[in-house]
Amino acid sequence: MAIKGSLKEASLPDVLQLLAMGKKTGCLSVNHRTNFGYIYFDKGRISYASIVNRRDRLGDLLVKNGIITAEQLQAAIDAQDRHRDKRIGELLMDMGYLSRDALRQHIREQIEEAVYFLFTWNQGSFNFEADVQPDEQEFLVSINPESLLLEGARRVDEWTLVEKKIPTFDIVFEVDRPKLRASDVDLTPEQRALIELVDGQRDVQQIIDASGMGEFEVGKLLYGLATTGFLHRIGTSKAAEPQASEGRVQEHYNLGVAFYKTGMFDEAVREFRRAMELKPNDAAARFYIGLVQLRQERWNEALAAFEEIVARPGAAAAVYHNMAYALERLGRLAEAQRALHDAARRSGGKNPHIQTSIGIVALRSGDLAGAHEALTAARPLWGSRPPSPAWYHYAALAAALLGDLDRARAVLDEAVGAHPHSAVLFNNLAVVHERRNDAAAAAAALDRALTEDPAVPQIHKNLGDVAYRAGRYDEAVEAYQRAIKANPDLGDDVYLKLGNVKFRQQQRDEAVKLWERALALDPSNAIVRTNLDAVRQAL
């Protein structure tokens, strides 16, 4: 289910309530001016939230709350230069400065703060994409959205006042020192700390980043100081951008990644191209453009993007892996296999996805033994995790094509246990049961597949096949018609069997039309030609 709309027409709290009530799983992306945020849901509960181009203030938050010292945070930041694959929280734990429970609690607070800030966005758009999961997040939470609504509503009310003084975060303030000295107002520690950061050069966003506090908290403090006349607005920081900075490149890149993850592909390409205009040799932006083109099935363009990257030294395994996929879709299987072996070498032979792809391309090349060998080698690379649905699908298919239906069934029995919501895997299991002449088990698996995703045309086609072989022709016709309604080009055998049923029912003209359609899909189908010739001779 995709949910899209404007924040002017539906407020973010209303959208959150809708997703909570529907117990949805996926990613809600929110776009406001040049800002982009996303909230992930797991069965209606918030599991993660973040705002693109917003500094990760977890370390600052931990220092502010006295959990760690500023020196410990700096040590973790320095360590991150050597361990770029690790987050600050992980490094703080590894260094013994932070417990797992404390990290989990403060990540929860950070996620709540991100959601509260998103509540203040009253313009822009939102888009919910089902079944999208956050990448590489070790700590996920489980928050009832309704528990955040009251606090969020209070902050929204207050933010409408704050925006009168701070409509954007590029505003620059200066302190009225004489007035502050002449006043007998007793400032809070937070106000005093913030005033030290207001130097007439930092804009509001930079003050937020330097303070370690959230946008809402800083906004309220600045609003109060500005209202009392202790701060004066002196301009904005927008004009002070004489040349493209690395930060600007990163901003476009981050926005592009966020758009890509939520399926907004045209917007993603726009941001990646802007990043490349500022930094022409940015391989990461070009890589993502290639990924978008793969998703859009623009195989030649995607291949060109990946080939441009691998022409330079140091290309990562992921580039070769995706290049292989483009080559496979173009039917250049030998080249795809070579690219996959290059990818495997660059990953140290430990990547189960690459090894699975080697098996898939071997299978498509007709090398059943090679496919079985590669897929078998991929299995232990998953470790304690269950393999991907793709591995189960192709491992079972290889076994079935080799005539080992017992192994195919065992693989798919494990598959539907590991991925209980995969309609395709239940459909595959049904096909194996049918090949083993277990019609009851096939029907049960197809019913489960239909429950998980009734939109898959192959499921209806297979339901029709089960009914057709059992002589339940009316039931078969209904299933076949549902299948070709979802995909009119599903296969010539569907039209062949529909024509056979219509012929049995004395509907010869309708049977001929269906057989002609089957012949158009596969002109080499000898059975269809024989049926048509027999009917025409009888006429």
N, C-alpha and C positions, 0 to 999 in steps of 0.2 A: 504494500500500500504506500503510495506517495501522497504526501500532504504538502501543498504549496499555498502561499498567500502573502498578503501585505500586512505589515504590522499596524497599518492604519485601520484595516478592516477587522483584524483579530489580534487581540493583545497576546503577548507571550504567555502570561499566566493562563489564559484560556486554552492556548494550544497545549501547554503542559498538562492541564487537567484532562484534556481529550486523550492524550497519549497515555496518561496514568490509568484512566478508566478503561481504555482499550487494551491495557497490559501489553503495549507495543515494545518491540525490541528494534533498535536502530539508532540513527544519528539525526538529530535536529540541528540544521545549520541556520544561522541567523546572520544577515548581512545588513549593516547600518553605516551609510556613508562609505568611508574607506576601511571600516572595521568589519571583522568577521569572527564569529564565535560559534562553538558547537557544543551541544549537550547530548551525551549518549544515554540511551535507555536500555534496561534489561528487564523485560516483562513488566513494563510500566514504572519502574523505579530508576532514578538517576544513578548511573554507575561512574560517569566521568564528565567533566566539563572543562572547557578551556577557551581562551580568547587569543586569536592569532595576533602576532606582533605585540603581545603584552608580555612584559618581562616576567619570567618565572620568579615570583617573590617568596618562594618557600623558604629559602635560606634567610632572607631578611625577616620573615615572619618568625622563624625560629630564634633569631638573635633578639628580636624585639620582645619575645616572651621569655627570654632568659633560659631557653633550652640549650643553646650553644653560645659560644662567644664569637665575637667578630673575627678573632684570630683563627678559630676553628673553621669558620665559614670560608675564610680566605685560603686556608690550607686545602679545603675540599675543592675550591675553584681552581687552585693551582694544579691539583691532582687531575682535574678534568681535562687539562691540556694533554695529559698522557693517556687518559682513558675516555676518549670522546664518545664511546658507546654507553657510558654510564651517566646516570643522572646524579644531581647534587645529593639527593636524599640517599641514594645507594652508597655513594662515596662516604657520606657522613656515617652511615652504619658500618661500612667496612673499616673505617678509621676508629670506631669505637666511641664516637661522639654522640651517637643518637641510637635509641632503641627502636625496634621495629614498631612497637605499639605507639610510641610518640610520633614516629613518621606517619603512620597510618592516620592518626588523629588530625595532624596538621594538614595532611593532604585532603582530608575530608573538609576541613575548614576552608582550604584554598578553593576547592570545588564549589562549596556553598557561596563563597565570595564572588566567584565567576558568574554563578547563576543570578545572584542578586544584582550584579552590575548589568547583566543582559536584560533584566527586568526594566531597567531605566531606558532602554531603547524603544522609542515609540514610532520610529520611522524605519523604513527598509523592508526587507522581505524575509521569509522563512521557508525552509524546505526540509521535509522529513523523508529520509530514505531508509526503508526497512532493512533489517539484518546486517547493518554496517557496524563493525566493532572497532573500538579504539585500538591503535597500533601500539604494541610494545609497552603496555601499561601493566606493571607488576601489581600495583595497588589500585584496585577498583573498589568503589563504595557501593552502598545500597541505601539510597535516600528516597523517602516518599516525597514526591514533589509538593504534595499538599502541605507538608510540614514547613515548607519554605515560603508559602504564599503570603502568610500574614506579615512576616518580616519583610518580604519583598514589596508588599503593598505599602508598608510604612516608608520604605526607602524611596519608592517611586514618588510618593507625595512630597517627601523632602527634596528629592532631586529636581522637581519642577521649580522649586525656589532657587536651588543651587545654580541651575542653568541660566538664570537671569544674570548672574555675575560671571559664570564660566560656561558659555555656550559651546566652546571647543577647548581641546587640550593643548592647542598651540599658543595660547595666550601667555604673555610674559608680564609678571608683576614686579614691582619694586616696593621696598618697605619705606614707610614714612617714619624715619628714625626720630626726628624731632618730636613728632606727635606721640610716638610710642614712649619716648623718655619723659615727656610732660604728663603722660597719663598715669593715673594711680591704679589702672586695671591690673588685676592679678592674673597673668596668663597661666594656662595649664601647661604641664610639661610637654604635651603634644604640640601645643601652639608655639611654644618656645623653640622646640626642635624644628618645626616647619619654617619658622621665620629665619632660622640660620641657613635654610636652603634657598630662600628667596633672595637672589642676588642681582636681579635685573637682567639676567642672561638666560637662566633656565626657564623653559616653558613649563606649563602645568604637568605635561607627561613626564618630563625629566625630573620634576620635583617628586612625582609619584614613584618613579623608579628609584630615586635616591633615598626616599623616606622609608621604604620597606612596608608602607601601609597601603591599604586598598584605595581604589579610585573614590569610593563613596566617602570613606573617612577623610581623605585629603580634601575632597571637594567641599565637605561640610566645614572643615577647619579654615580653608581659604575663603569660603563664603562669609564666615563669621568675621574674619580679620578684615576682609574687604568692606563689609557692611559697616564696621566701626571706623573705617577710614585709615586703618593701619597699613593697608596695602592699596596700591594704585596700579591700574593697568597702563602699561606703557607701549604695548605693541604686540606683535605676534612673531613667532619664529619662522614662519613660512618663507619670508623673503631671504633669510640667511641660509640659502642652500645653493651656493654658487656652482657646485659640481656634484655629480652623482657619488654618493658615499656607499661603502659596503653595506651599511644599514639599509639604504634605500633598495639596493639589489635584493637583500634578504627579505625586505618587506614584500616585494612583488613575488618572490619565490614562495614565501609562507602563504600568501593569499592564493597562489596557484595551487599549492598542495591542498589547501583547505577546500577550494572549489573542486579539485579532482576527486577528493575523497567523498564528496557529496553528490557526484554525478553532474556537476555544472561544467561540462567540458569546454564549451566555447569560452566561458569566463576564465577557466584555468589556462587555456592556451594564450589568451590575451595577456595574462599576468606573466607567464613564462617568457613570452616574446618581449615584454617590457624589460624583464630581468636581463635577457640576452642583448637587448639594445644598449643597456648600461654596461654589460659585461659580456662581450661577444663570445668569449671562450668558456662560458659557464656550462660545463658538461651536465650538471645536475638538472638545469632547466631544460636542456635539449632532451635529456633522458625522459623527463616527464611528458614533454611534447610527444615523444615516441609512444609512451604509454597511452596517452589520450587517443592517438591515432589508431592504436591497437583496439581500444574500446569502441572506436567508431568504424572499425573494420576497413580502415584505409591502409591496407597491408603494404603497398609499395612506398607510401610516404613514411610509414613507421620504420620500414627497413632502411630507408635512406637516412633517417635520423640516427638510428643505432650504428649504421656503418660509418657515419661521420665521427661518432664517438670512438669506435674501436680503431679508427685510423690513427688515433693519437695513443701514445704510450700510457699504460696504467689503467686501462678500462676495467671496470669491476665485472665480477661474474654475472651480476644481474643484467648487465647490458647484453652479454652474449646469450643469456637465457632468453630474454625477450626478443632478441634478434632471431633466435632459432624459431620462436613461435611465429613470427612474421613469415619466415621462410617456409615453415610447415604449411601455413594457410595458403601460401602461393604455390604449393605443390612441389617445392624444391627440397625434397626430403633428404637427399644426400648432403646438401649444404647445411640443412638444419641439424643433422646429426653431427657434423663437424663443429658447428657452433656450440652445440651442447657439450661436446667433449672438451672444448676450450673453456666453457663455463665450469665444468666439473674440475678441471685442473686448477682454475683460479680460486675455487672454493675449497680446495684440498680434498675433494671427493667426499665431503661430509654433508652436502646439502641434499636432503631427501626430495625436494621439489625438482631439482635438476635431474637427479637420478630417475625419478618418475617420468620426467619428460623424455629422457633417453628411451625408456621402455615404450612410451606412447608412439614416438616417431618410428621405432622399430616395428611396432604393431601395424602402423599405417603403411609401412613399406612391405608388409607381408612376411617379415622375419619373426615368426611366432616364437621360435626357440630363443632368439635374441631378446625379444620383448619380455618373455617369461624370466629370463636370466636377469635382465636389468631391473624389473619390478621386484623380483625376489631380493636383489641386492639393496633396493631402496628401503625395504621394510625395516631392518634394524636401525637405519639412520634416523627414524622417528623417535627412537629411544622409548621412554615410558608414555609418550603422547600417542594418541590414536592417529593413524595416517589420515591424509586428506581424503575427502570424498572422491577426488579424481584417482587417487591411487587404488582405492577399493574398486572403483568402476572398471579401470583398465586391467587390474590384476585378475578380477573375475572374468572379464571378457577374454583375456589371454588363455586362462584355464579352460573356459568353455570352448574356444576355438581349437584348443589342443585335444578336445574330447574328454577332459577331466571335469565332468559336471559335479562330482562330489566336492572337489576343491572349490569350484566356482560357488557352490551353495555355501560352503563353510566360510569363504571370504565374505560373501554378502550377508550371511547371518551375523558375522562380527560387525560388518559395516553399518547395518541398521541399528545395532546396539550403540555404536559409537556416534552415529549421526541420525538420531531418531526422527528428525524432521526433514530428511532428504527424500522427496517424492521420487526422484530419479533412481535412488538405490533400491527403494521398495519395488519400483517398476522392474528393475533389473532382476531382483530376486524372484519376482513373479514369472519372468521369462524362463529363468532356470528351472523353477518348479514345473512349469508347463513342459519344458523339454524332458523332464524326468517323469512326465505323465502323472503329475500330482495336481489335478485340476482344482481341488479344494484349497490347497495351499497357495496356488497361483491366484485364485480369486480373492483369498484373504489378503495377500500382499498387495494386490491391485486396489482393493478397497482402502487399505491403509495409505497407499500412494495418493489416491483420490482425495482422502481426508487432508493430507498435508498440502497438496497443491492441485486443485481441480483444473487449473489452466494448462497443464502439460498435455499436448495433443496425443503424444505417444501412449499415455496411460489409457485414454479412451480407445485408441486403436487396439491396444492389447486386450482390453476388456471385450472389444468386439470379436477379436480372434478366439478368446475362450468361449464366448457364446456361440460363435459360428461353428467351431469344432464340435460343440455339444448339441448342435442342431436347433439352438434357440435363435431362430433367424430374425424375429422381430426385435429382440433384445440386441442382436448384433448390429442391425441396421441403425438403431438409435445411437449406439456407441460409435459406429463409424461416422455417422453424420456429425456428431459432436466433434470428432477428431478432425474432419476436413473443414468444419466451420472454423476451428482454431488455426488450422494450417492446410489450405487447399492443395498444397504441393507435397503433402506428407509422404505419399508413396503410391506407386502404381498398383500394388497388391490390395490396397484399400478399395480402389475403384473396381478392381477385378472381382473381389468378393461381393461388393455391393451389386455389381452387375449380375453375378451368379444368383444372388437372392432374388433380384427383380425378375430374372428369367424364370426362376422356379415359381414365382407368383404370377406368371403369365403377362408380365409387363415388358414385352420385348423391346418396344421403342426406348423405354427408360434404360433397359439393360444395355442396348447398343450405345447410347450416349455415354454411359459410365465406362464401358469397355474402350470406347474411343478416347475418353479422357485418360484411361490407364495407358493406352498405346502412345498418346502424346507425351506422357511422362517417361515411358521406356519403350521406344520403337522396336527393341529387340525381344520383347516379351512374346514368346511363341505361343503360349497358352491363350493370350488375349486374341492373337491373330486367328488361331484355330476357332475360337468361339465366334468371332465376327464372321469368318468365312462360312461357318456352319449355318448361322442365322440368315445371312444374305442368300445362301443357296436355297434355304427352305422357303424364302419369300419368292 
